[in-house]
Amino acid sequence: MPAESVLPVIFVAQDGVEAAGITERQIAWAAANGFTGKRGKLLPLPGEDASLSGYLFGTGRAEDRPALVAGLASAALPEGRYRLEGDLGDVETAALAFRLGAYRFDRYRKGQPAPELVAPASVDTGELERLTQAAFLARDLINTPANDLGPQALERAIRDLAARHHAEIEATVGDDLLAANFPMIHAVGRAGVEAPRLVEMTWGDPGHNRVTLVGKGVIFDTGGLDIKSASGMLLMKKDMGGAANVLGLAHAIMDAKLPVHLRVLIPIVENAISSASFRPGDVLKSRKGLTVEIGNTDAEGRLILADALALADEKEPEILIDMATLTGAARVALGPDLPPLYSSDDGFARELLEAGTACGDPLWQLPLWTPYDEMMSSKIADVNNAGSGGFAGSITAALFLRRFVEKAGIWAHLDIYGWAPEARPGRSFGGTDQGIRALFGVLRQRFGVAK
């Protein structure tokens, strides 16, 4: 394809048209069309023969410019090949933002084809591609409804990822969960049409640092017998968003060949309603041996995570990370764009916060406030799965999970939303990636790359 078919997208800061390095004729064209560089504005540029010669793209004021502002351009551009010019800021971030903004979910309805980026020569295209594909993997899985992404289908997706990276994989399914001592995964998922399961994927040199990822895989959540309202169920296809984001992160780690021994644990269930449903007031025994009184069947995610975390902890990983669409309280506190982060290691948490801010993947640390443990007390069991009083719901959920982690060097829990209720720079409406780039950046910085 000839070079002239690659159109420039020229980034222009607010009130920076005259400093954008464009011709006097183009400056006059921008003025005539009221283009000032306002964030997100896109202006086609005519060539000498009145053909399309490129676009001006407004990035807004420098002081409030989002890291992923370039995603607004690719979200609005038509099909074609483009290169980035002008006031790009960090070139790597701009290229990644453009790719992320070009995401389209077209499994059920064909839309406008996505624009293609011809990456700047200075960009590491391998890194650009792996982070893009990590995000797209998470988004595609979350956006797929439960009728097409049940437990079996999610297991197949994990097997496909394992095959792609020559990883080992094992699944424990149905009543075998009881024989293998995963009683809470079994209890939560036994009412579903498809059997519950725990899928384990391992990759890398066993002699390397042990990194374990755990992702909540509730493919749909009715709330169980403590049934959700109709409106409360509308987005529950996204309740496997923790699993989706863990798989995206795992892809990035394996594709970059980080020198770690990676273990991925995905408990997969449907929290359905039938005569087999677990009930409020039931007392479940966990893999760790702790007994859990069921205060609310809609607090099921922490139950399946608890069994998976207990398994993960047994091998004493250096770093143990879990991701889950766990609580509505997290969204009340911090909104849909800013996931709470909890960690047993404040230094690790600071690394994640700094990395997330730098790459447009923000997190916010909340405390593991031990006095709130009392909110999870039970008169007949070791712990209740639902906090009393309605306070600090995200914190009490994290404290519940902490009971099942003792031996890991560092533990981090991300209470993500996994959904963009409206389009954001670099994130289209719908299922979204959260925490992948922040976590990957810190793991890469800590462990380097394979020699």
Secondary structure, DSSP 8 states (H G I E B T S, - for coil): --GGGEEEEEEEETT-GGGSS--HHHHHHHHHTT----TT-EEEEE-TTSSEEEEEEEEE-GGG--TTTHHHHHHH--SSEEEEEES-SSHHHHHHHHHHHT----SSS------EE---TTS-HHHHHHHHHHHHHHHHHHHS-TTTS-HHHHHHHHHHHHHHTT-EEEEEETTHHHHTT-HHHHHHHTTSSS--EEEEEEES-TTSEEEEEEE-EEEEE--TTS---HHHHTTGGGGGHHHHHHHHHHHHHHHTT-SEEEEEEEEEEEE--STT---TT-EEE-TTS-EEE-S-TT--HHHHHHHHHHHHHHT--SEEEEEE---HHHHHHH-TTS-EEEES-HHHHHHHHHHHHHHT---EE----GGGGGGG--SSSSEESS-STT--HHHHHHHHHHTT-SS-SEEEEEE---EESS-BTTB-SEE---SHHHHHHHHHHHH----
